[in-house]
């Protein structure tokens, strides 16, 4: 008898929690589950507002010990850092210093509960920040100042790149670059020799389509994300070969 389906696990903050939503006719999690249908289950463990510190706190409960009777985690997609990069200001308690962020992220990808499954780990850089829109949102919420800076968020994305390059068995998914490239393609006249999109000096440009509130992704942005992840899942055999359960032709044969 076949055992439980192996898994693709999404572990992160609201950017993964929101991956289950259908936006603009697209769902990242839906597309990923369709890709893995009848082979792997896609499990969403995204927690809105979480930092790497919060993620480490719950990691033992999110990932039970590996056993012969429990599902095997084949792939782990980690996306954390957008909240760590909040500014250390009185109205926000999420800020995690950059060095601690790097230490926390390293501890997560090397954690014994994760490594016991020997999964393929896809470490995702936090996306770009549209600081122009973020300031509008913060002020609308009654905050006295912006809670995030685009340049600070970019530094955390760069830190995730370094972790992916330094830790064996970790594959980089450069969502920051993927979304920025897409935004540039949507911004006629953008000058590459100036500040990036989303910075106060440059304006929103194509990021307005991809990050409606300055931070969270639109359906179009999730499609960019999926296109970056898809080549790293599989390949799977054609037809029913490799399915945990047989096809109907075999059962009816």
Secondary structure, DSSP 8 states (H G I E B T S, - for coil): -----EEEEEEESHHHHGGGS-BTTB-HHHHHHHHHTTTEEEEEEE-TT--HHHHHHHHHHHS----TTS--EEEEEEE--TTTTS---TT------HHHHHHHHHHHHT-HHHHTTT-EEEEE------HHHHHHHHHHTT-SS-S--HHHHHHHHHHHHHHHHHSTTEEEE-HHHHHHHHHHHTSTT--TTS--TTSTTT--TTHHHH-TTSSS--HHHHHHHHHHHHTTS----STTTT-SS--HHHHH-
